[in-house]
Amino acid sequence: MEKLTFYALSAPEKLDRIGAYLSERLSRDVARHRYGYVCIAMEALDQLLMACHCQSINLFVESFLKMVRKLLESDKPNLQILGTNSFVKFANIEEDTPSYHRSYDFFVSRFSEMCHSNYEDPDIRTKIRMAGIKGLQGVVRKTVNDELQANIWDPQHMDKIVPSLLFNLQSGERTESRSPSPLQASEKEKESPAELTERCFRELLGRAAYGNIKNAVSPVLIFLHFSLMFQSQHSHLVIQQLLGHLDANSKNSAKVRAGIVEVLLEAAAIAASGSVGPTVLEVFNTLLRQLRLSVDYELTGSYDGSTNIGTRIIKAHEERQLQEAVIRTIGSFANTLPTYQRSEVMLFIMGKIPVPGGTRMIQIMLLKSLVQVTTGFQTTNMLTALPDTFLDPLLSFSLINHSEVRLLVLQILLSLIDRHDNRPKFSKIRIISDISVLKLKVDKCSRQDNLFMKKHGQHLCRHIYLGCKELNSDQQHYETLYALLGLLSVELANEEVVVDLIRLALALQDLALSTDEGLTIYNRCAVHALSAAYLNLICQLTTVPAFCQHIHEVIEARQKEGPYLLPEGVFLEHPKLPPSLEKVESGVLFLQSKIAEVLGGSGYNTDRLATPYVPQYTDEDRLSKRKSIGETISLQVEVESRNSPEKEERTPAEEITFETLKSAIVDSAGMEEQERERRRQVVEKFQKAPFEEIAAHCGARATMLQNKLNQIFEITIRPPPSPSGTISSGYGQSQSRSVPIYEMKFPDLCVY
């Protein structure tokens, strides 16, 4: 062998003849089953290949690959493995000159076939499969950087390579699950097909360029149980492929869709180190669409919305599991986004939530998605990160008479406001004698925070107050409201906001004392407890000794005389509530006059403190509780009718006397009934009247409006002066030659 190698190096032009001779001998020995000589010949070919790297090696390589092919075509496992090992050695050689005519199509097909070997002996089967994996790895290494070779990334090759690798990954999961313990495995067993496949797969996708990753990922989509192992810069391409695959399986079983969603969830972890790229809204749009479809499937009970014979009936619990998986995936993707993009996604999801009165389950699922998106949300400027277009509709949902919806809205608000991880410290509503144990992180409010609270502070206070009036609130609701009050105090409160929050807490006490709101004994005691817990917190944050003393005195009095007015006496599994709250002694109540006096001495606004807090009711409160679109129409018609110029004359102002007020109070019930009937008739008219009648009504209204505008113009606008002056009419009056613009008749098509 040494002499042969020396001769080949000395006379490289003889290499092709040497290769041809060895190839002929090896073919003859294989046919005659002289396997010892076969091994000697292949060893000689290997050593010559490793030693000689001259320009004339191409012809020798052809002879070498011919013999490797001969071995791989054999039905003997040992010869297949021998041929594979020789090919792997060849694949690791960097050739000096490229080849124009070499093809590896056979090797891709044969190695892929070996990866699926079903040989009877399990040990030999494993060896054949591992040889196939190594062979595929060698083909990729040999061809990936050779521009003259057929593109290994073409679908015809990837559709063979990728499924073969995934097959061994999947088989490896089943066999490894039966292994007693990885610590007991020997060194030989550690080199399993699954582990070798994983390394090969990582190398394959790691070598993929931007334009090739799609062909490598497409075959993967039929296998849903795998670990994504691609470069982070290509992650958004893979995500696009997965989203398309999810849409293509929209009517498949919930388990199949859930498997694809779980893969997307894994992809989000990789996207965190790169970027989701231009597919940000596409990701959330697809996931939200699948969420809505799943809810529709659950509500209708079938995939096509019918219950005909032969229709595939869905399983509600599987759809629920899918919905939870989609929501988790939405949150996972949101965590990869910067603040500005997360704000856009929040607005995007809010725009998808149906208005109050819509499908309740859709509202709940989309609000759960918003909870995931807003978790961990951090921003330095809340005014720009949380615009009116997001906060206003969100707050309107807090007034819906559905406990789960209101709770989700409160959780979203907590996530948005908490910027220093103070939320867990307010998880339980309780009386804390010394809040220093909470180790709250309190920063001075920035200018942006002050502007935010100046704009939205009253809205937040109003929604907290109205949330306490809901009859179906339970302990979790009151704890969340307490956390919201606490976070407002430590995150966004300046002196003015502190005063408003104290006024709100005292208004909640008055609400609990009132019998006009129809609250149950539990609700009233819970609101008392909420007010006490918050005043105990805010008095220690203000650090005014006299304020703290008054609050602590009232709390001590309640502990003795009315423990049901404190959190520790209400929020129990079986609270001991009084039969009624008609008589509550003043000693157990927080006094607004006393608080205004002690805080006024410390520089707080005394006039504002002495003014009771009264929430302002708006149209939003009515809109949020509407049951159908009909009420919306009636409200719009009502507003239009108030502003319409249907009456030609202004009615004189009614003289207000004692009798007038008395009659208004007495007849209020009748008036409300008449108003309700009038609104019903208006709604019914717009719902049932023919289109022509509605159009005629609107046309008449438009004509009346034009007439009224003409009257206004005649009063306020004089005709423009004419160059020729004025002329006298037949009646001795001056008349302008020019026509005023407001009197010109325009064609109907020019007027909107």
NUDOMAR-313993 format. One record per residue (C-alpha): x, z, y. Coordinates in steps of 0.25 Angstrom, whole numbers, padded with zeros to 4 digits, always signed. Example, Ala and Ser with C-alpha at 12.3 -4.5 7.8 and 13.67 -1.06 7.14 Angstrom:
2
+0049+0031-0018/+0055+0029-0004/
! end
This chain:
752
+0000+0000+0000/+0012+0003+0009/+0018-0010+0006/+0005-0018+0008/+0002-0011+0022/+0017-0014+0026/+0015-0029+0022/+0001-0029+0030/+0007-0023+0042/+0019-0033+0042/+0010-0045+0039/-0003-0043+0045/-0007-0057+0043/-0008-0054+0028/-0019-0044+0030/-0030-0053+0028/-0024-0058+0014/-0022-0043+0010/-0036-0039+0014/-0042-0051+0006/-0033-0048-0006/-0037-0033-0006/-0052-0037-0004/-0052-0047-0016/-0045-0036-0025/-0055-0026-0020/-0067-0035-0023/-0062-0038-0037/-0060-0023-0040/-0074-0019-0035/-0080-0030-0044/-0072-0025-0056/-0075-0010-0053/-0061-0007-0051/-0063+0003-0041/-0049+0009-0041/-0044-0004-0036/-0055-0005-0026/-0051+0008-0020/-0036+0004-0019/-0040-0009-0012/-0048-0002-0002/-0037+0008+0001/-0028-0003+0003/-0038-0010+0013/-0040+0003+0020/-0025+0006+0022/-0022-0009+0026/-0033-0008+0036/-0028+0005+0042/-0014+0000+0043/-0016-0014+0049/-0022-0016+0063/-0016-0030+0066/-0024-0041+0072/-0026-0048+0058/-0033-0036+0052/-0047-0043+0054/-0046-0051+0042/-0041-0039+0034/-0053-0031+0039/-0063-0042+0034/-0057-0040+0020/-0058-0025+0021/-0073-0025+0026/-0076-0035+0015/-0071-0025+0005/-0078-0013+0011/-0091-0021+0010/-0088-0024-0004/-0087-0009-0007/-0099-0005+0001/-0107-0015-0007/-0103-0009-0020/-0113+0000-0027/-0103+0011-0030/-0103+0023-0020/-0088+0025-0021/-0085+0011-0016/-0095+0012-0005/-0089+0024+0000/-0075+0018-0002/-0079+0006+0007/-0085+0015+0017/-0073+0023+0019/-0064+0011+0021/-0074+0005+0031/-0074+0019+0039/-0058+0018+0039/-0059+0004+0044/-0070+0008+0055/-0060+0018+0061/-0049+0007+0063/-0048+0001+0077/-0045-0013+0076/-0036-0021+0085/-0044-0034+0085/-0059-0036+0085/-0066-0043+0074/-0076-0055+0077/-0082-0057+0064/-0083-0043+0057/-0097-0038+0054/-0102-0024+0050/-0116-0027+0047/-0114-0025+0032/-0108-0011+0034/-0119-0006+0043/-0129-0010+0033/-0121-0005+0021/-0117+0009+0027/-0132+0011+0032/-0136+0008+0017/-0126+0018+0012/-0132+0029+0022/-0145+0028+0014/-0139+0029+0001/-0148+0034-0010/-0137+0036-0021/-0141+0045-0032/-0130+0055-0032/-0132+0063-0019/-0117+0065-0017/-0114+0050-0018/-0126+0047-0009/-0120+0056+0002/-0107+0049+0001/-0113+0036+0002/-0121+0040+0014/-0109+0046+0021/-0101+0033+0018/-0113+0025+0025/-0113+0034+0037/-0097+0033+0038/-0098+0018+0037/-0109+0017+0048/-0100+0026+0057/-0088+0016+0054/-0097+0004+0057/-0101+0010+0071/-0086+0014+0074/-0081+0000+0070/-0091-0008+0078/-0096+0000+0090/-0084-0004+0099/-0082-0018+0093/-0088-0027+0103/-0086-0039+0093/-0094-0033+0082/-0109-0034+0080/-0116-0023+0089/-0117-0011+0080/-0128-0005+0089/-0138-0017+0086/-0151-0012+0080/-0148-0019+0067/-0136-0010+0065/-0142+0003+0071/-0155+0002+0063/-0146+0003+0051/-0135+0013+0056/-0144+0023+0063/-0155+0025+0052/-0144+0027+0042/-0138+0038+0050/-0151+0045+0053/-0155+0044+0038/-0143+0053+0034/-0145+0062+0046/-0160+0064+0041/-0155+0066+0026/-0144+0075+0031/-0155+0084+0037/-0163+0085+0024/-0150+0088+0015/-0144+0098+0025/-0157+0106+0025/-0155+0109+0010/-0141+0114+0012/-0140+0129+0010/-0131+0132+0021/-0121+0123+0029/-0111+0134+0028/-0111+0132+0013/-0108+0117+0014/-0095+0112+0009/-0086+0103+0018/-0090+0091+0010/-0105+0094+0012/-0103+0096+0027/-0100+0081+0028/-0114+0077+0026/-0121+0063+0029/-0129+0070+0040/-0117+0075+0047/-0109+0062+0045/-0121+0055+0050/-0123+0063+0063/-0108+0061+0067/-0110+0046+0064/-0123+0046+0072/-0117+0053+0084/-0105+0043+0084/-0115+0031+0083/-0123+0036+0095/-0111+0041+0102/-0105+0027+0102/-0118+0020+0107/-0118+0014+0121/-0129+0013+0131/-0135+0000+0126/-0134+0004+0111/-0140+0018+0110/-0154+0012+0109/-0151+0004+0096/-0145+0017+0090/-0157+0026+0094/-0168+0017+0090/-0166+0019+0075/-0165+0034+0077/-0179+0035+0082/-0185+0034+0068/-0178+0046+0064/-0183+0058+0072/-0175+0069+0067/-0161+0067+0072/-0152+0072+0083/-0149+0064+0094/-0134+0061+0095/-0132+0051+0106/-0124+0051+0119/-0132+0058+0131/-0130+0046+0140/-0139+0038+0130/-0149+0049+0129/-0160+0042+0138/-0159+0030+0130/-0162+0037+0117/-0173+0045+0124/-0180+0032+0128/-0179+0027+0114/-0186+0040+0109/-0197+0040+0119/-0200+0026+0115/-0200+0030+0101/-0210+0042+0104/-0219+0032+0111/-0219+0023+0099/-0224+0034+0091/-0234+0040+0100/-0245+0039+0089/-0236+0044+0078/-0238+0058+0072/-0234+0070+0080/-0223+0073+0071/-0216+0060+0074/-0218+0061+0089/-0213+0075+0089/-0200+0070+0081/-0197+0060+0092/-0200+0071+0103/-0190+0080+0096/-0180+0069+0096/-0182+0068+0111/-0181+0082+0113/-0167+0081+0106/-0164+0070+0115/-0167+0078+0128/-0155+0087+0124/-0146+0076+0124/-0152+0070+0137/-0149+0083+0144/-0134+0080+0144/-0136+0066+0149/-0149+0061+0156/-0163+0057+0152/-0160+0045+0162/-0171+0036+0167/-0180+0040+0156/-0184+0054+0162/-0199+0051+0165/-0200+0042+0153/-0196+0053+0144/-0207+0063+0150/-0217+0052+0151/-0216+0049+0136/-0216+0063+0132/-0228+0066+0141/-0235+0054+0135/-0233+0059+0121/-0237+0073+0125/-0250+0067+0131/-0252+0058+0118/-0250+0070+0109/-0261+0078+0117/-0270+0067+0116/-0268+0065+0101/-0270+0080+0099/-0283+0080+0107/-0289+0067+0101/-0284+0071+0087/-0279+0057+0084/-0268+0047+0088/-0278+0036+0093/-0288+0045+0099/-0299+0043+0088/-0303+0050+0076/-0306+0038+0067/-0304+0038+0053/-0289+0034+0050/-0285+0040+0063/-0272+0048+0062/-0276+0062+0066/-0266+0070+0073/-0261+0085+0071/-0263+0093+0083/-0252+0103+0079/-0242+0092+0078/-0246+0086+0091/-0244+0100+0098/-0230+0100+0092/-0227+0087+0097/-0232+0091+0111/-0223+0103+0111/-0212+0094+0107/-0214+0085+0119/-0215+0096+0129/-0202+0102+0124/-0196+0088+0125/-0201+0086+0139/-0194+0099+0143/-0181+0096+0136/-0180+0083+0144/-0184+0090+0157/-0172+0099+0155/-0163+0087+0155/-0167+0083+0169/-0162+0087+0183/-0172+0094+0192/-0176+0082+0200/-0180+0075+0187/-0187+0087+0181/-0196+0087+0194/-0199+0073+0192/-0203+0076+0178/-0212+0088+0182/-0219+0079+0192/-0221+0068+0181/-0227+0078+0171/-0236+0084+0182/-0241+0070+0184/-0245+0069+0170/-0253+0081+0169/-0268+0078+0170/-0275+0085+0182/-0283+0098+0179/-0295+0094+0171/-0287+0085+0162/-0283+0086+0148/-0279+0101+0146/-0269+0098+0135/-0262+0088+0142/-0260+0097+0154/-0255+0108+0146/-0245+0099+0138/-0240+0093+0151/-0239+0106+0158/-0231+0111+0146/-0222+0099+0148/-0220+0104+0163/-0216+0118+0158/-0205+0112+0150/-0200+0103+0161/-0200+0114+0172/-0193+0124+0163/-0180+0127+0169/-0183+0119+0181/-0173+0122+0192/-0173+0117+0207/-0168+0121+0220/-0178+0115+0228/-0192+0117+0222/-0199+0110+0233/-0194+0096+0229/-0193+0099+0214/-0208+0104+0214/-0216+0095+0223/-0231+0096+0226/-0234+0085+0217/-0229+0094+0205/-0233+0108+0210/-0247+0105+0215/-0252+0100+0202/-0245+0110+0194/-0251+0121+0202/-0265+0115+0201/-0264+0117+0186/-0262+0132+0188/-0276+0133+0192/-0282+0127+0179/-0291+0136+0171/-0282+0134+0159/-0272+0145+0155/-0262+0137+0148/-0261+0127+0160/-0259+0138+0170/-0249+0144+0162/-0241+0131+0160/-0241+0129+0175/-0236+0143+0178/-0225+0141+0168/-0221+0128+0176/-0221+0135+0189/-0212+0146+0183/-0202+0136+0178/-0202+0129+0192/-0200+0142+0200/-0190+0149+0191/-0176+0144+0195/-0168+0157+0192/-0173+0160+0178/-0182+0172+0183/-0194+0167+0175/-0191+0175+0162/-0190+0188+0171/-0205+0187+0174/-0210+0183+0160/-0218+0196+0159/-0227+0202+0170/-0223+0217+0171/-0220+0228+0181/-0205+0229+0183/-0200+0241+0191/-0187+0235+0194/-0186+0220+0194/-0171+0220+0195/-0171+0221+0180/-0177+0206+0180/-0164+0201+0187/-0172+0191+0195/-0164+0180+0201/-0169+0179+0216/-0163+0169+0225/-0166+0167+0240/-0176+0156+0242/-0171+0143+0247/-0177+0135+0258/-0183+0126+0248/-0189+0137+0240/-0196+0142+0253/-0201+0129+0256/-0207+0128+0242/-0214+0141+0243/-0219+0138+0257/-0225+0125+0251/-0230+0130+0237/-0230+0145+0238/-0245+0147+0242/-0249+0137+0231/-0241+0145+0220/-0247+0158+0225/-0261+0152+0225/-0259+0147+0211/-0254+0161+0206/-0266+0167+0212/-0276+0157+0206/-0269+0158+0193/-0272+0173+0192/-0287+0170+0194/-0288+0163+0181/-0296+0170+0170/-0289+0164+0158/-0275+0169+0162/-0268+0178+0152/-0255+0187+0152/-0246+0175+0152/-0252+0169+0164/-0250+0181+0172/-0236+0183+0168/-0233+0169+0172/-0240+0171+0185/-0231+0183+0187/-0219+0175+0184/-0223+0165+0194/-0224+0175+0205/-0211+0182+0201/-0204+0168+0201/-0209+0165+0215/-0204+0178+0220/-0190+0177+0215/-0188+0161+0216/-0196+0157+0228/-0200+0169+0237/-0196+0171+0251/-0203+0182+0260/-0215+0174+0263/-0217+0170+0248/-0216+0185+0244/-0227+0189+0254/-0236+0178+0248/-0233+0182+0234/-0236+0197+0237/-0249+0192+0244/-0252+0184+0231/-0250+0197+0222/-0259+0205+0231/-0270+0194+0230/-0269+0194+0215/-0272+0209+0215/-0284+0206+0224/-0288+0195+0214/-0287+0205+0202/-0296+0215+0210/-0307+0204+0213/-0319+0203+0204/-0323+0190+0210/-0313+0181+0202/-0319+0184+0188/-0306+0189+0183/-0306+0197+0170/-0301+0211+0170/-0288+0206+0163/-0286+0196+0173/-0287+0205+0184/-0278+0216+0178/-0268+0205+0175/-0268+0200+0190/-0266+0214+0194/-0254+0216+0185/-0249+0202+0190/-0250+0207+0204/-0243+0220+0201/-0232+0214+0193/-0229+0204+0204/-0229+0214+0216/-0220+0223+0208/-0210+0211+0207/-0211+0206+0221/-0210+0220+0228/-0197+0222+0221/-0192+0208+0225/-0195+0211+0240/-0188+0225+0239/-0197+0231+0249/-0197+0246+0244/-0211+0249+0250/-0217+0237+0244/-0211+0241+0230/-0216+0255+0232/-0230+0251+0234/-0230+0241+0222/-0224+0252+0213/-0234+0262+0217/-0246+0253+0214/-0240+0249+0200/-0238+0264+0197/-0252+0267+0201/-0257+0255+0191/-0248+0261+0180/-0256+0274+0181/-0270+0269+0185/-0271+0255+0181/-0261+0249+0171/-0270+0237+0169/-0266+0232+0183/-0251+0231+0178/-0245+0220+0169/-0241+0231+0159/-0256+0235+0157/-0262+0221+0157/-0253+0212+0150/-0254+0218+0136/-0260+0213+0123/-0272+0223+0125/-0272+0228+0140/-0281+0239+0144/-0289+0234+0155/-0300+0241+0163/-0314+0238+0162/-0315+0233+0176/-0306+0232+0189/-0317+0235+0199/-0310+0248+0205/-0295+0247+0206/-0289+0258+0215/-0281+0254+0227/-0269+0263+0222/-0266+0252+0211/-0267+0240+0220/-0256+0234+0228/-0260+0235+0243/-0258+0223+0252/-0258+0231+0264/-0247+0240+0259/-0238+0229+0254/-0240+0222+0268/-0236+0234+0275/-0223+0237+0266/-0218+0223+0266/-0221+0221+0281/-0211+0232+0284/-0201+0223+0277/-0203+0211+0285/-0213+0204+0277/-0225+0196+0283/-0235+0207+0285/-0247+0198+0289/-0245+0189+0277/-0244+0201+0268/-0257+0207+0273/-0264+0194+0271/-0271+0193+0257/-0267+0181+0249/-0279+0171+0247/-0276+0159+0239/-0281+0146+0245/-0290+0138+0236/-0288+0123+0237/-0294+0110+0230/-0283+0111+0220/-0290+0124+0214/-0302+0116+0211/-0295+0103+0207/-0287+0111+0197/-0299+0116+0190/-0307+0103+0189/-0312+0099+0176/-0314+0084+0178/-0311+0073+0187/-0325+0074+0192/-0322+0086+0200/-0310+0080+0206/-0319+0068+0211/-0330+0078+0216/-0319+0085+0224/-0314+0072+0230/-0328+0068+0234/-0330+0081+0240/-0318+0080+0249/-0322+0066+0253/-0336+0070+0256/-0331+0081+0265/-0323+0071+0273/-0332+0059+0272/-0338+0054+0285/-0352+0052+0279/-0359+0060+0289/-0360+0054+0303/-0363+0067+0310/-0355+0080+0310/-0364+0091+0306/-0363+0102+0316/-0356+0115+0312/-0365+0125+0306/-0366+0138+0313/-0361+0149+0305/-0369+0162+0305/-0371+0174+0296/-0383+0167+0289/-0374+0155+0287/-0364+0163+0280/-0374+0171+0272/-0381+0158+0267/-0368+0152+0263/-0364+0164+0254/-0378+0164+0248/-0379+0149+0246/-0365+0147+0241/-0369+0146+0227/-0379+0136+0229/-0370+0128+0238/-0359+0128+0227/-0369+0123+0217/-0374+0112+0227/-0359+0108+0229/-0356+0108+0214/-0369+0099+0212/-0364+0089+0223/-0350+0088+0218/-0356+0085+0204/-0365+0074+0210/-0353+0068+0217/-0345+0068+0204/-0356+0062+0196/-0358+0051+0206/-0343+0047+0205/-0343+0048+0190/-0356+0041+0187/-0360+0032+0199/-0358+0017+0198/-0345+0011+0204/-0353+0003+0214/-0360+0015+0219/-0347+0023+0221/-0341+0011+0228/-0353+0010+0237/-0352+0024+0241/-0337+0023+0244/-0340+0011+0252/-0350+0018+0260/-0341+0029+0263/-0330+0019+0267/-0340+0013+0277/-0343+0027+0283/-0329+0030+0284/-0326+0017+0292/-0338+0020+0301/-0333+0033+0304/-0319+0028+0307/-0325+0017+0316/-0332+0029+0324/-0318+0036+0325/-0311+0024+0330/-0321+0021+0341/-0319+0035+0346/-0304+0035+0346/-0299+0021+0347/-0302+0012+0359/-0302-0003+0358/-0288-0010+0361/-0288-0016+0375/-0291-0031+0376/-0281-0040+0383/-0293-0046+0390/-0299-0033+0394/-0314-0031+0391/-0326-0039+0392/-0340-0034+0395/-0351-0035+0385/-0365-0039+0387/-0369-0025+0389/-0358-0022+0400/-0349-0015+0391/-0334-0017+0389/-0329-0024+0376/-0315-0025+0371/-0311-0039+0367/-0302-0034+0355/-0307-0028+0343/-0302-0014+0339/-0295-0013+0326/-0304-0003+0320/-0316-0013+0322/-0309-0024+0315/-0316-0028+0302/-0306-0029+0290/-0309-0036+0277/-0312-0026+0266/-0300-0030+0258/-0291-0025+0269/-0297-0011+0269/-0293+0000+0259/
! end
